[in-house]
Amino acid sequence: MIPPSTKELIDIGGSKYAVVVAVAKRARKLSENKKNDEDYRLSSMVSMAMEELLDGKVVILMNGEKVAKKED
């Protein structure tokens, strides 16, 4: 997987902080479900969380409202 650009992620989350928190929370949930697997790697959970954020499967909420993608 080619890592997503920082600009793409910030456009989705509105700020670096929001993206880092969202990815960390999702990666933690994914890792809790897969800890007993032989192929468990935390780095792969972080990659999966970033992919889900980019695909729109994970949504960042601020003050109960969805953070919309910035339009070019």
Secondary structure by P-SEA (a helix, b strand, c coil): cccccaaaaaaacccaaaaaaaaaaaaaaaaaaccccccccaaaaaaaaaaaaaaccbbbbccccccccccc
